[in-house]
Amino acid sequence: MVFEALVRWNHAQRGLIAPGHFIPLAEETMLIVQLGDWVLRQACMDAASWSKAAAVAVNLSPVQFKNPNLVASVKGALAASRLPAHRLELEITESVLLQNSEATRAILHELRALGVKISLDDFGTGYSSLSYLRSFPFDKIKIDRSFVNELATRKDSMAIIRAVTGLGRSLGITTTAEGVENEAQLELLRREGCTQAQGYLFSKPRPVCEVEGMLATSRASAVA
């Protein structure tokens, strides 16, 4: 089981503000470096306290790769929390690979050498160069929700998902479908050999205080 860390701004007057409204500004002002470091440390601390050894996935902004201390930040988060490295997944988008590719690949290899997993997020929506999969050994490819949404109505979406899952099988890479909202979508993904799925079918975003209850439910289901 993998939990994805989702940041929200709990504003005193406006309530919970979605990341789309403040992350772009944080990236523009470079505050994303400090914010990303805090999110990473908090996510690792939370995951280390769980009663079940579930993994936690944390998104990294392309701007964070311009920070020379990124690898040290990940090391520090793991050391401070004592979270085993294999329980941390770092998600990047294809845009990360477009900037100074040699330096970026070197950072990714350093991160992977720590034992953390590296996921390629929103695959299929950007440049989607297959050379990325050859130049860096990703642990996971995440199929964008836009293809899952139209899975039952558009043959091209089904063809793309079939191609990506087949590619994942051939390369030994886990494939995760995003935005799964109903059983019909899940069944179609299973038929195509998709390894994992996430979305509202399983749970809406929940506060970290509810994780233990979800873990307990999953254990009860496994026993049953």
Secondary structure, 3 states (H helix, E strand, C coil): CEEECCCCEEECCCEEECHHHCHHHHHHCCCHHHHHHHHHHHHHHHHHHCCCCCEEEEECCHHHHHCCCHHHHHHHHHHHHCCCHHHEEEEECHHHHHCCHHHHHHHHHHHHHCCCEEEEEEECCCCCCCHHHHHCCCCEEEECHHHHHCCCCCHHHHHHHHHHHHHHHHHCCEEEECCCCCHHHHHHHHHCCCCEECCCCCCCCCCHHHHHHHHHHHHHHHHC
